Amino acid sequence: MIKKVFLSLVTATILFSCSNGDGKRILTESVGNINNVKVVLTKDQWQGTIGDALRDVLADPVYGLPREEPKFSIDQIPPEAFGDFLLKNRIFVQIKPADSATVTIVNDKYARPQTGIIITGKSETQIANLIIDNEEKIVTALKNQELVANQRRIKKALKNTDSLRKTFGVRFNFPNAYRYAEQKPDIFWIRKDLKRSGNMNITVYEVPLQAIDKDTLTIKNIIRMRDSIGGKKIPVDDGRFITERAFSPYLQETEIDGKFAYETKGTWEVDGRYMAGPFVNYAIRDEENGRYLILEGFIFSPSQDQRDNMFELESILKTAKLK
């Protein structure tokens, strides 16, 4: 028994207390599936108002998918089990009783890279309210960590992008598993076949600034633009590749490579056929060249979960660099 305890202490020391010559702690590499978060709280808390608040925030459906999928897959961990290997999870949320009500983001606490959200409060009601009130802060911190993790994985085996850079003046990181399905002066189509069925796709093209900026009806102009290009340039057996009419796309402003961009998320369909799937579209304003550079990712993968594949496409497109 003494021997086992000693070995456990040695292991813990190796895992979490190593230091370099400067006395700084050397952390082990974090682990975890993409978009999988460990929540550390008691069973009673998980089944009560705190658990309800966590599910409302972390398991809220992802916008733009054909069927409901949560933002994060959640594993509940009792506090006494949160040690050793579980401390290495890349993202976690930890509930702790305390006199003060706080939501604290901690980075690289037990492993690297890692983001943890530590939430403290006196009562379950207070903690639950903190979770709801800080939804954006919590989700953004966790998603940013997952974005970086995905981009790091993608960089392990990159596809050559010279032709993309020469034609459109842009490069972005995507794996060798993708192939160039089409390379034309006015559009590039990049594709990856999925193991079970379906495919993941990226299209690159450009439009004049006026195509989107001609009036204040931005979302309508973006839909009109992608329906025009998609209907003509994306080959389908029958019908036209367009934005689904029954589903209103989500539009927000963002930045890509320091440039203003519109991010549009929604569902595509083939007009007249039972084919549909999610898309994310980035219209990057490139004033120097008098254009919007359009980067779009979309998936055709019926009857399969699509959250993580769409997140991969987002992660790829957000690495874009304009020359």
N, C-alpha and C positions, 0 to 999 in steps of 0.2 A: 504493500500500500504506500509506504514511504517512497519507494522507488518510482511508482506511478505519479505521485504528486510532484516529485522532483523533475521528472521528465516533462510534465505539463508546464511547470514553471519555466523550464529551459526553452520549450517550444514557444511559449508566449513571449519570452524575451527575444528570441530570434525573429519572430514575426513582427513584433510591434515596438521593440525597443532598441533596434540596431541603430548605430550612429556612425557617421563618417569621422574623419580626422578632426573636423572642426567642431565636433560635439553635436552636430545636427542629426536629428532622427532620420533614418532611411526607411521609408515606408514601402511595403510590398505593393504589387500591382493589384488594382481593384478588379473585381469580377462581377458578372451579372449579365443577363440577357437584356437586350435593348428594350427600353420602356417597361422594365419590371422593377417595381419599387417595394422595398421592405418597410413595413410600418411596425414600429416597436411600441406595443402597449398591451395591457392585460386583456384577458378574454372578456371580462365584464365591460371594460372600456370599448372594446371592439364591437360588442353586441349592443352598446348603448348609444347615447347621443354623439359621443366622440367618433365612434365608428361610422355613424350615419353621415357626419360632417366630412370625414375623410373620403367616404365613397362618393359623396356629392361632388367633391372637388377633384379627386384623382381618377374616378371612374366615370366622369362625365363623358358622354359620347363625343367622338372626334367628328368635327364638322366636315361634310362633303363625301363621306363614305356611303356606299349603297345600302349597307345595313349597319346597325349600331355596333360599334366597337369602342371600348373604353380608352381614354387617353393613356392610362397606365394599367398594366396587370399588377395586382396587389397581393402580396403575401404578408399575412399577419404573423408577427414574431413576439412571443412573450418576453418581457424584459430579462428574465433569468436565462433565456437561451441566446440572447444577443451578445455573443462572445466568440472568440477563436475565428473560425472561417467566416461566420456571418458578419463579422466586423469589416470584412473586405468588400462587402457589396458596394457597388458604385454609387447608388442613390438610396437614401433611406429617410424616413420620417420617424422621429422619436418623441414620444409623449412622456413628460416628466411632471410630477406634482411639485409645486413651488409656490411661495408667497407672491411672487411677481408674475404678471402675465406678459409673456414675451414670445416672439417668433424669431429665431436666430438661424441664419444660414452659416454653416461651417463647411469649410473646404479642406480636403485632404487630412481629415482628423485621424483616421485609422488606416487608410490606404491611399494610393494615388493612381489616377485622378478620382476624386470622390466629392460628392455634394450631399450634405445632410441637412435636414430641417429639424431643429429642436424646438418643440413647443411646450411651454410651461404655463401653469395656472393653478389657482386654488381649487376650482371646482370643475366638474365635467361640463357644465353649461358655459363657464367662462372659456374653457379650452375649445369647445365646439364653436363658439362665436368667433374666437381668434382664427380658427381654421377657415371659416367662411369669409370673414372680413379680409383675410390675407390670401385669398385664392390665387389671384394673379401673381403675387410675389412667389408663392410656393410652386406653382406650375411652371412659371418662367425659369426659376432656378434649376429645377429638375430637368426640364426640356433642354435648356442650354447645355447642361452636362451631357445629356444623351446625344445631342447634335454633334458635339466635339468628339465623343466616343465613336459615333458612326463615321465621321469624317476620317478619324484616325485609322479605322479598320479599312475604309475604302482605299487609303493611300498605300496599302501593302502591295498591290499589284495593279498599276495604273495602265490604262489604254493611252496610246499615242494620240495627241490632239493637234498635231501640226496643221493638218488640213482644215480643221475647225478654226484655228487661229488665222490662217491665211485667208479664208473665205469670209469670216464674220468678225475677225478681230477680237475673239474671245477664247478663253480656255477655262476648263473646269475639270475637276478630278472625278473620273469614273473608272470602275474596275475593268479588267480584261474580259470579264464574263459578258460584257456588253459588246455589240458589234455595230458597225456602220451599215444600216440597212439601205440607206440612200444618201448620196452626197451630190447635191446639185447646187448651182450658183445661188439659188433663191431659198433653199431649204436643206437642212440636214436632218436625218431621221436615225436615231440611235436606239438599239433594241437589245433586250435580254430575255431569253426564253426561260420560263419558270419550269421547275422540275415536274410538278404534277400536271399543270395545264395553264395556258395563258402566257402573257408576256408583260414586260415593263418597258416603257417607251419614253424617249426624250426627243423633242423636236426643237430646232433652232432656226429662226428666221428673223427678218427685220421689217418694220413698217415705218412710213414717215411719221414725224411727230404729230401731224395734223390728224392722223387716223384715230388717235385717242384724245387729243387735246382740242378738237374742233369745237367742243361745247362742254357744258358741265355734266353731261350725261355719261360719266366715265364708264360705269359698269355696262351700259348698253353698247357703248363704242367698243369695249373690249370683247363683249360677246359677238358683236357683228364682225369684228376683225377675225377672231378665232374661228367662227363659223365659215367665213369666206375662205380663209387659208386652209382650214381643216377639210372643208367640203371639196376643195379642189386638189389638195396635195396629199391627203391621207387616203390611200387606196383601200376600199372595202368592196366586198363581193356585190353588194346591192345596197343602194341608199347613199346617204351622205353623213359624214362624221361631223356632228354639231354639238353645241351645248344643250343639255336636256332642258326642255321647255318648262317642265313641271317643277323644276328645282331651282330656286333662286341662288345664284352663286354668292359667295362671301367675298367681300373686297376690303383690303386694308392697305395702308401705305407702309413701306418698309425701305430698307437700303440693301443694295447688293454692290459690293466692292466700293462702298462709299458714295454710290450714286442713288438718287431717288428711284424708287420702283413701286409698281403696283403688284400686290400679291392677290391673286384670285383663286379661290378654291370652289370646286363644284363637281358636277357629274356630267360626263359626256354621254351621248347616245348616237346610234346610227339610225337616222330618220327612216321610219318604216320597218325597222327590224328590232327584235328583242335582244339588243346588245347595248351594254352600258357599263360604266365604270367611273372611278374618281379621277380628277385631274387637279394639278396645281400649276398655275401660270404666273410667270414673273415678266412684267413689262418694264424693262430697265431704260430709264430716260438717258439717252446719250446725246446731249446737246451739241457736243463738238462735231458729231457726224450727222446731225439733223435726223435722228431716228430714235425709235424705240427698238431695242433688241429684245426679242421674245424668246424666253426659255420656258418650255413646258414639259412637265412629266405627267404621264397618264398610264393607267393599268387596265388591262383586260384579263380578268381572273375570276370568272363567275364561280360562285358557291365557295370561295375561299376567303379567309381573313386577309385584309389588305392594309391594315394600319401600318405595320412595320415596313412593308414594301413602299408605301407612299412616303413614309418618313425617310427611307433611303433615298428616294428621288429628291425630296426637299434638301437633304443633306448634301447631295451631289450638286444641285443647282446653286446652292448658297456658297459654294467654293468658287463661283465664277469670277474671273478677272478679265477686265477689258483692257486692251492695250492702248 
